[in-house]
Amino acid sequence: MKGLATLDKFLGALCSSCSLKFKLTKVVFSEAILGILKCKAFQATYSVKISLNHDILRYMFNGRGKSSADGMCMIYKESDFKKLCLPHFWHCYLDQLGQGVSIKFPLKLKP
């Protein structure tokens, strides 16, 4: 619950349009991840472009992640996504039969 209290405090300090941007970022990010996981042509490495507000992105990942060996991407672990307050199993998708896929962390993101 600590993460939710921090999020509420953060959203309370923002103007209504910024708060809306943060909520939209959460929805866009989770929908993009779910879309990748639901894809029948899922591959071991999959790339998707997600357009996110730069200010919100900086807030989410400030001081988190490590630079990749080539310096082109940042590498994030599951705990680095806490500020988004996503559902507990946001990185997994199960079908009606209980079969599914999940993201294997660490995750590589290019700004």
C-alpha positions in Angstrom: 0.0 0.0 0.0 3.0 2.3 0.4 3.3 2.6 -3.4 -0.4 3.7 -3.6 0.0 6.3 -0.9 3.0 7.7 -2.7 1.1 7.7 -6.0 -1.9 9.5 -4.4 0.5 12.1 -2.9 2.2 12.6 -6.3 -1.1 12.8 -8.1 -2.5 15.3 -5.6 0.5 17.6 -6.1 0.0 17.6 -9.9 -2.5 19.7 -11.8 -5.5 17.8 -13.2 -4.0 17.6 -16.7 -0.7 16.1 -15.4 -2.7 13.6 -13.2 -4.6 12.6 -16.3 -1.4 12.2 -18.3 0.0 9.9 -15.6 -3.2 7.7 -15.6 -3.2 7.6 -19.4 0.5 6.5 -19.4 -0.4 3.7 -17.0 -3.2 2.5 -19.3 -1.2 2.9 -22.5 1.8 1.0 -21.1 -0.3 -1.8 -19.6 -2.3 -2.2 -22.9 0.8 -2.3 -25.0 2.4 -5.0 -22.7 -0.9 -7.0 -22.7 -1.1 -6.7 -26.5 2.4 -8.1 -26.9 1.7 -11.0 -24.5 -1.6 -11.9 -26.2 -0.1 -12.0 -29.7 -0.2 -15.5 -31.2 3.0 -14.9 -33.1 4.9 -14.2 -29.8 8.6 -14.5 -30.2 11.5 -14.7 -27.7 12.4 -11.1 -28.5 9.7 -8.7 -29.5 9.8 -5.1 -30.1 7.0 -2.5 -29.8 6.9 1.2 -29.9 5.0 2.8 -27.0 4.7 6.6 -27.0 4.8 7.9 -23.5 5.0 11.5 -22.1 8.7 12.3 -21.4 8.0 13.9 -18.0 6.1 10.9 -16.7 8.7 8.6 -18.1 11.4 10.5 -16.2 9.3 10.3 -13.0 8.8 6.6 -13.4 12.4 5.6 -14.0 14.4 8.3 -12.3 17.4 6.6 -10.8 16.3 3.2 -11.8 17.7 0.7 -14.3 21.2 0.3 -15.7 22.7 1.3 -19.0 23.2 -1.6 -21.5 26.6 -2.6 -22.7 26.1 -0.8 -26.0 24.8 2.3 -24.2 21.7 2.4 -26.5 19.2 1.0 -24.1 18.4 0.9 -20.4 17.9 -2.4 -18.6 15.1 -2.6 -16.0 14.0 -5.2 -13.5 10.4 -5.9 -12.4 10.7 -3.7 -9.3 11.7 -0.7 -11.5 8.0 -0.4 -12.6 6.6 0.1 -9.1 5.8 3.8 -9.6 3.3 2.9 -12.3 1.2 1.0 -9.7 0.3 -1.7 -12.3 -1.7 -4.8 -11.3 0.3 -7.5 -9.4 0.7 -9.8 -12.4 0.9 -7.1 -15.1 3.7 -8.9 -16.9 1.8 -12.2 -17.4 -1.1 -13.4 -19.6 -3.0 -16.6 -19.1 -5.7 -17.9 -21.5 -8.9 -19.9 -20.5 -6.9 -23.1 -20.2 -4.4 -21.6 -17.8 -1.6 -21.6 -20.4 0.2 -18.4 -21.0 3.3 -16.3 -21.3 5.1 -13.8 -19.2 7.9 -11.2 -19.6 11.3 -12.5 -18.7 13.1 -9.8 -16.8 15.4 -7.9 -17.1 13.6 -5.8 -19.7 15.4 -3.7 -22.2 13.9 -0.3 -23.1 15.1 2.3 -25.5 14.2 6.0 -24.7 
